[in-house]
Amino acid sequence: MKKNVMKKWVGALRSGKYKQGTGTLKQYNRKGEPEHCCLGVLCELYNQEMRKNKKKTIPEKIYDNSSDFSFGYTRFDGSCDGLPKSVRDWSGVKDTIGRFKDAKFNADNLVDLNDSGRKFKTIANIIEKNWEKL
């Protein structure tokens, strides 16, 4: 992935600005607050960058999916669980789930790390260490 995007991403993950969620790129909890997968944070950064440069953002469509854990989720450019092509092209991330190779972890991709309970700060450290493999 691109080093400048990696720096923005790890900064955002460490900032405390984004509440962590699982299962989708972005969902809404019972209080209506957004929760993000680590890849959903990257989608948000893409849209922020596009707005700043007055370029086209990826559409966010909210679906009502009331359940025990969520009151809706967002699709970014049609995807709710993997990085859209536009975000991959911008960031340089090679695939939809953030694959990397590191023997230390039981998972080999960012989605599994996020959904298995690794905190954003830990994921940020992993991204920082493995950004060239992503």
N, C-alpha and C positions, 0 to 999 in steps of 0.2 A: 504494500500500500504506500501511498505518498506520505512522506515524513511530515510535511506541514499539516496535513489532515490528521495524522496520528496525534500530533501535539495538541490540536484543538479537541480531539475526541477524548484523550486521556484527561485533559483539563476539565472538560465538561463532566466526565464520570466522577472525578474527584471533587467537583465543586459543591455537591450537595443540592444542586438545583433540581435534579431529576430524582423522583421517587422510583425505586426499582420494582418492576413487575415481571411476570413470567407468562409464557404461552403465546403472546402476540407482541408485535413491535410496540404497540401502545394500546392500553386499555384504560378504562375508568372504573375506579373502585366505588363502593357503596355511597361514598360522600361526593361522588362526581369528580374526584381528583384524578388527573392522569398518572399512570404508572407506565414505565418504559422498560423494555428489554434493552440491553446494551446496544443492540443494533438499531433500535428505535431512536436512541439518542443520536446516533450517526445520521439518521433520516432527518431529525430535527435540525442538526447542524447544516445539512445540505440545504434545507429550505431557508434557514437564516442567511446562508451565504448567497443563495440565489436572490433573495429579497434585497440584500445589501447591494448586489450588483445589477439590480433591476432586470433580472432574468426570470424565466419561467420556473416556478416551483413545482414539485411533484404534488399532485392533488391528494388531499387527506379527506377521505370519506368516512364518516362515523356511522357505525351500524349499532342498532340497539340489540344487544345480545344478553338480556337480563338473565342472570344465573346466580348461583350462590357466591361466586367470587368476583363477578364483574357486572357492570351496568353498561357495557358497550365496548367496542374496540374500534380502532382506526385502521383503514387500509391506506398505505402509502403507494400511490401509483398502481393500485390494484393488488398489492401484496400486504398481507397481515402478519406473515411469519418469516419472511426472508427479505434480504436487501433487494430493492428494485434495481434494474439495470442502470438507470440514471445515477443512482447513488454509488453503485459499484464503479461506474466509469469515472465519476468525479473523485472518489476516494482512492481508487486503485485497489480496493479489496477484490480479490480474485473470484470469490463465489458468494452465494446467497447466505451462508451460515457462518462465515468467518473461520474457515479451516486453518489450522496451524499444526505443526509437529513439535511436541515437547513431551518427553517421556515422564516428566514429573506429575502430570495430571492424568486423571482417568478419562477425561474427555479430550477430543482433538479439535473441537470447534467452540466458538464463543457462545453459540446458542445453548449448547449442553451445559457449559459452565454457568451461564446466567440462570438457566432453568433448574439447575441442581442446587442453587442457593449460594453460589459464590457472590460476594458483595462487589459492588461497582469498583471500589478501590482496589480490590484484588484483581479484577478483570482489567482495570487500567494498567496495573503492573505487568500483567501478561501481555497486553497489547504492546506496551512500551518495549518489552523484551523481544517480542516476536513480530514486530510490525513488518519486517522485510519478508516474512513468510506468509502474511495474510493476503 
